[in-house]
């Protein structure tokens, strides 16, 4: 027989000298534990020897590897990253939505009056014909304080239907009311009342014992002055009305206008109710074709028994002051130049007198501001600035 050992041609088992794997331990014998010698065990069959480069190419990490960690994004686990991303999107969406909602709410509150604002400044109640204001409308106003110390304001304008509209404020009830003067005239007279489009409007109010009176003047078809008696005006003429607030009944109403010859004229009522008129021409004064007109009262040292009227017009690019005596038979006419008028103005004027002594005449300056000429023993020129301040240094 051959002396060759059995299994001598089998490959050897590769043993890692650094291996710390536990050795085979046989079962307890007699209560004592014995470690079996390796040489006594049979060698494993068909165990190939690993490549020498295996350990080098599959080196174990220095730190333990967590098989559950997976790939990371920005240093965060994928699941945690996506959770944070969704949360960030929700937060940003809430911020943007809140900002947009706040802006829309602010605009809505600005555009739509609040209920409290509506109560304190309620719109005028409407009647037939009181639609929106005509862009070319003239405007006039009067006001007074009655014996009970309540204030009354009336504003007159023309609407898009060419009707004359009156809006009035009563401080006692704190309400605005609106009525169509044109409709009232049509219903009371059953006649047409055709006001020209863009008519100038003027009004006057005065007290008579315990009552107050209002007169409004406009131009109708044919350039006729309407309210009580027809006065023929030049086409395009402005008109102005005035009556001193004298409780007596002997002070007439004055109505100034340009007649068909383009002369400055005025009409005086023959009685305090304005039922009869006398026209007086002041042809010696050359008035611009589209001159503005303004009237106020003036009395020497505030003397109510010696009232004069001051009429303001444009003549040869100058603002002129015309003195009138309240007499229809022999008006005393004199004029004084108060300086240049704006070259690109509509030359509308407004005049007011305090204590029958201190007169202010206002018109529009070339730059759009308001210019006022102020009389206090001498004429001074004032300008209303953008901030509402008055300056006399221009």
Rosetta blueprint (number, residue, H / E / L):
1 X L
2 X L
3 X L
4 X L
5 X L
6 X L
7 X L
8 X L
9 X L
10 X L
11 X L
12 X L
13 X L
14 X L
15 X L
16 X L
17 X L
18 X L
19 X L
20 X L
21 X L
22 X L
23 X L
24 X L
25 X E
26 X L
27 X L
28 X L
29 X E
30 X L
31 X L
32 X E
33 X L
34 X L
35 X E
36 X L
37 X L
38 X H
39 X H
40 X H
41 X L
42 X L
43 X L
44 X L
45 X L
46 X L
47 X L
48 X L
49 X L
50 X L
51 X L
52 X L
53 X L
54 X H
55 X H
56 X H
57 X H
58 X L
59 X L
60 X L
61 X L
62 X L
63 X L
64 X L
65 X L
66 X L
67 X L
68 X L
69 X L
70 X L
71 X L
72 X E
73 X E
74 X L
75 X L
76 X E
77 X E
78 X H
79 X H
80 X H
81 X H
82 X H
83 X H
84 X H
85 X H
86 X H
87 X H
88 X H
89 X H
90 X H
91 X H
92 X H
93 X H
94 X H
95 X H
96 X H
97 X H
98 X H
99 X H
100 X H
101 X H
102 X H
103 X H
104 X H
105 X H
106 X H
107 X H
108 X H
109 X H
110 X H
111 X H
112 X L
113 X L
114 X L
115 X H
116 X H
117 X H
118 X H
119 X H
120 X H
121 X L
122 X L
123 X L
124 X L
125 X E
126 X L
127 X L
128 X L
129 X L
130 X L
131 X L
132 X L
133 X E
134 X L
135 X L
136 X L
137 X L
138 X L
139 X E
140 X E
141 X E
142 X E
143 X E
144 X E
145 X E
146 X L
147 X L
148 X L
149 X L
150 X L
151 X E
152 X E
153 X E
154 X E
155 X E
156 X E
157 X E
158 X E
159 X E
160 X L
161 X L
162 X L
163 X L
164 X E
165 X E
166 X E
167 X E
168 X E
169 X E
170 X E
171 X L
172 X L
173 X L
174 X L
175 X E
176 X E
177 X E
178 X E
179 X E
180 X E
181 X H
182 X H
183 X H
184 X H
185 X H
186 X H
187 X H
188 X H
189 X H
190 X L
191 X L
192 X L
193 X L
194 X L
195 X E
196 X L
197 X L
198 X L
199 X L
200 X L
201 X L
202 X E
203 X E
204 X E
205 X E
206 X E
207 X E
208 X E
209 X L
210 X L
211 X E
212 X E
213 X E
214 X E
215 X E
216 X E
217 X E
218 X E
219 X E
220 X E
221 X L
222 X L
223 X L
224 X E
225 X E
226 X E
227 X L
228 X L
229 X L
230 X L
231 X L
232 X E
233 X L
234 X L
235 X L
236 X L
237 X L
238 X L
239 X L
240 X E
241 X E
242 X E
243 X L
244 X L
245 X L
246 X L
247 X L
248 X L
249 X L
250 X L
251 X L
252 X L
253 X L
254 X E
255 X E
256 X E
257 X E
258 X E
259 X L
260 X L
261 X L
262 X L
263 X L
264 X E
265 X E
266 X E
267 X E
268 X E
269 X E
270 X L
271 X L
272 X L
273 X L
274 X L
275 X L
276 X L
277 X E
278 X E
279 X E
280 X E
281 X E
282 X E
283 X L
284 X L
285 X L
286 X L
287 X L
288 X L
289 X L
290 X L
291 X L
292 X L
293 X L
294 X E
295 X E
296 X E
297 X E
298 X E
299 X E
300 X H
301 X H
302 X H
303 X L
304 X L
305 X L
306 X L
307 X E
308 X E
309 X E
310 X E
311 X E
312 X E
313 X E
314 X E
315 X E
316 X L
317 X L
318 X E
319 X E
320 X E
321 X E
322 X E
323 X E
324 X E
325 X E
326 X L
327 X L
328 X L
329 X L
330 X L
331 X L
332 X L
333 X L
334 X E
335 X E
336 X E
337 X E
338 X E
339 X E
340 X E
341 X L
342 X L
343 X L
344 X L
345 X L
346 X L
347 X L
348 X L
349 X L
350 X E
351 X E
352 X E
353 X E
354 X E
355 X L
356 X L
357 X L
358 X E
359 X E
360 X E
361 X E
362 X E
363 X E
364 X E
365 X L
366 X L
367 X L
368 X L
369 X L
370 X E
371 X E
372 X E
373 X E
374 X E
375 X E
376 X L
377 X L
378 X L
379 X E
380 X E
381 X E
382 X E
383 X E
384 X E
385 X L
386 X L
387 X L
388 X L
389 X L
390 X E
391 X E
392 X L
393 X L
394 X L
